[in-house]
Each structure stands twice: as C-alpha cells, then as structure tokens.
Amino acid sequence: MTQKRELFRVVIERVGLLARGAEVAPCEVLDLTGNGFQLSTKLTVAVGERLELEFFLSKGVPIQCIVEVTYAASPQVGAHITKISPEHQRCLAQFIEQLNVLNLTGF
C-alpha cells in the first residue's frame, strides 16, 4: 500500500548534494513539502535508505537534513525528512508559506 501525501507539493528547482557516508553526489530538488522532497540524482538509492541532503532554498538560506528514501525509480527519488534542525525546519516552513501567499494573491 502506498503512503498518501498529506501536504501539497511546492515545485522548485534547486541544485543540492546527497551524501551516503563518504559518497557524495549532486542532485536536483524538484519539489518539496514541509515533510519531504522529490529529487533527481544519478546516485543509486534504495527505499528505506537514509541520506544527507544539503541545498539552498534561496541565497543565504541553507537546508541540511537527513532524509529516508520512500520512492526510488532512477533518477527520481522521493524522500521523507527524518532529522532537521529547528532553524532549518522553520526556514522551510516560512519558504512554503511565502510561496503559498504569493500563489493565492496572484503576485
């Protein structure tokens, strides 16, 4: 049974890095929610695997977290946040809220 998404996705295009121990690979963050991400990467991953993800939401706003792979069909990867600092979680939530306000007001 597939897990049902509780939050709407916010489409973004950000370049980032995925790390598995000493192995580091580039990735692209395709969309996000407050709980996870859809990524594109050449790194071969498996469902259940935990990886470090790092990218910038905007200039000077880094996000670093640990994610668990929930979907893997190369190059697409779905990942759920398992560990993130309160500050980075706050930045992520603010970013999503600001985009939603812009979308709702039509600006």
N, C-alpha and C positions, 0 to 999 in steps of 0.2 A: 504494500500500500504506500502510495506517495504521500509525503508530508504537504499539507495545504499551507500556502503562504498567507500570513496574517496581515502583512503590510504591502502597500503599493510600492512598486519599484520606481526609482528615480534614475533616469537614463543619464549617464555621464560618460566621458571618455578621458581617462587619466592613465598615465603610464606609471607602473609601480614595479616592485620586486617581490617575488615569492622565495622563501628560503625553507629548505629542509636540511637542518644541520648546517654543514659547510657548503652544501649545494645551493646556489642562488641562480634564479632565472628571471628574466623580465616578464612582465605580464601587463595586460591592459584591463583596467576596471571598466566594465561595460555598463553596469547599473548597480544600484545599492538600495538597501533599506536600512533601518536602524539596527537590524539583526544580522545582515549578511550582504554578500556580494555575488555578482555574476562576473566571472573573469575569463580572459582568453590568455592562454600560455602554451608554450611548447613543452613545458615541464610535464612529464608523465606522472599523474597522481591517481590515487585510488580513493574510493568512497571510504570515509572514516579516518583518513589520514589528517594529521594536524600540521599546519604550515604557518610560518610567519609571513604576514603581509605588511608592506610598507608603501605608502603613496602620499601625494599631496592633494587635499581637497581643493585648495586654491593656494595662491602664493603665500608662503609662510604658515600654512596650516597643515602640518603633517598628521597622518594617521598611521599608527603602528598597532597591530593586534595579532592575536593568534586566531586562526580560523580552522574549522573542521570541514573537510570536503563532504558535501551532501549529494553532489552530482558530478560525474566525470565522463565526458564524451569528447575527447581531444578534438580541437583545442579548447572547448568550452568547459568551464568548471563553476559549479555552484558551491558556495562556502558560507557557513554559519559562524558568526563571531562567538568564540568561546572565552576569550580573555582580551580585555581592552581597559586602558586606564580610564578613570572617571573623567579626566580632562579631554581625552580623545573621544570618548562617548558623547560628552557634551558638545564638542565641536561638530561631530557627525549629526547629532540631533538638530543643532542650530542650522546647519547647512541644509538639511532636508526641509526644515520648517521654512527657511527663507525661500527656497525654490518653490515650495507649495504656495506660499503667499504670492509670489510673482506669477505663478501659473493661474491662480484663482482671480487675481486682479487684472490679468491680461497685459501686464507690462513686460 
